[in-house]
Amino acid sequence: MVMEPDVAVTEDGGKSDLFYGRSPGSLYRPTSVNRVLRDGDEVKLGGTAVTAHLTAGHTRGCTTWTMRASEGGETYDVVIVGSPNVNAGFQLVNNVGYAQIADDYLRTFRVLKSLHCDIFLGAHGDYYGLESKFARLELGVRDVFVDPHGYRKYVAEREKAFLEEWARQKK
C-alpha cells in the first residue's frame, strides 16, 4: 500500500525518484502496489486501524500515519511521522521536476500541526528519541512514549529548518 503520488517510484525501484533515482545505491527491487492510498484512507489489520495523511515534500507521497491505542484504561492518539526533512541537496526553488515541492512542505507542516498527538513515533527513531526513551523504559519509567511536547517541538524544529533552507535558496 502506497500513497498515490509514490506509486510509480515504488514500482520502478526508485529509478524515477527525482533526487535519489540518480544514485545506484539508493535503488531497490521494484514491487507491485496492491492498494493505492489517498489522503485520509484507513488501513485495517486485525483490530487495528491506521489513517494515512499525505505529508508530501520529502517524497511526493510521503505519508504520516495516525491511530488510537489503548493501554491500562487510557486511550492515546498516536502519530507516526513520515518525514518532514529537507535532505541536503533538495531543490525547493525552481525545481523543474517537482515544481510544487515548497508548497507541499508548507501543507505538510499545516497537517502535522493539526494532528493531536499523545504518542510520538516516526519513520526513524531519532525523530522521537527512541534510544533515550527505550533506556528510560528499561529503568521502569512508565509512559515514556507519551510525548506531546516532543512532537510539537520536533514539528516546529523541522518547519524552522525548512523555512530557513527555503529562504536561503530563494536568495
HUQUI-V10490 format. One record per run of one state. SS is the DSSP state (@ for helix, = for strand, . for the rest). FROM is the first residue (numbers start at 1). LEN is the number of residues. If there is no record, write none. Layout:
ss->SS from->FROM len->LEN
ss->SS from->FROM len->LEN
//
This chain:
ss->. from->1 len->1
ss->= from->2 len->2
ss->@ from->4 len->8
ss->. from->12 len->8
ss->@ from->20 len->3
ss->. from->23 len->1
ss->@ from->24 len->3
ss->. from->27 len->9
ss->= from->36 len->2
ss->. from->38 len->4
ss->= from->42 len->4
ss->. from->46 len->2
ss->= from->48 len->7
ss->. from->55 len->8
ss->= from->63 len->9
ss->. from->72 len->2
ss->= from->74 len->8
ss->. from->82 len->19
ss->@ from->101 len->14
ss->. from->115 len->4
ss->= from->119 len->4
ss->. from->123 len->2
ss->@ from->125 len->3
ss->. from->128 len->2
ss->@ from->130 len->9
ss->. from->139 len->7
ss->= from->146 len->1
ss->. from->147 len->1
ss->@ from->148 len->23
ss->. from->171 len->1
//
